[in-house]
Amino acid sequence: MCLAIPSRIVTIDNMTAIVDVCGARREVSLLLLPDEARLEDYVLVHAGFAIQKVDNEAAVETLKLIKEMADAACDLEDEKINL
């Protein structure tokens, strides 16, 4: 099972883009993307390839939920340490 996190396109050069997820950036190929990619679009990435565009509002909401889950997991870990 894979979990794809929406990645925001910050630069495009031909068929290669730099995407950003919470400050982490990586280079991805746009060759498999069925739709034209633009700056600020959100895409799902698998094995270094952008494979699908994601609605911007849905992407932002998904990232917000992922952050909330990560924060909750850290809070639980902190509680274990304090026991």
N, C-alpha and C positions, 0 to 999 in steps of 0.2 A: 504494500500500500504506500502511495506517495502523498505527500502534502505539498501543494503548490501555494506559495505565498505571493500575492500580487507584488510585482516589481515595477517601479516607475521609470520610464525611459528618460534619461537626462541628456544623452547625446546620441546622434545617429551619424554614421559614416558609411555610406553605401548600404550594404546589407548587414552591418554590424552595429550594435548599440551598446551603450553603457547603461546599466539599470541600477537603481538604488532601492535598497530595502533597509529602512531605519539607519541610514548612514553607511551601510556596507554596499560597496559597488563592485560590479563584475561585468565582464564583457560577454555578450550573448549574440548569437547569430539570429538574424531575422528571416533566414531562407525558408523556414517552414511555416511562417506566419501567413495565414490565408488572406488577411486584410492588410492594407497599407498602415505602417506604423508612423506615428508622429510624436514629437516631443511632448512629454507630460502624459502620454498614454500609459495605462497599466497593462502589463502582460503577465501571463503565467509562463514559467520557464521550466523546461525539463532537459536535463543532460546538456546544458549549454545552449539550448535553442528556445526562443520564444515560440510558443505553440498556439497561444490564444490571447486575444485582447479581452480585457475585463472592463466593464462599466466603471468609470472613475468613482462614482458614489459608492458602489458596491465594494470596490477595492479599498477605499478609505475606511468603510465600516468594518470590513474583514480585518484590516490591520489593527484597528482599534480593539476588536474582540481578542485578537491574538495577544496584544499587549496586556489586556486585562487578565487573560489566562496565565501569562508568564508572571505577572506581578503577584497573582494569587499563589502560584506555585512557589515563588520566592518567599512569600509570607509564611507558607506552611513549613518551608525549610528552616526559616528563622525560628519558628516556634519549636521545632525539633532540637535546634542547637541550644535554646534557652532552657530546655527541660533538665 
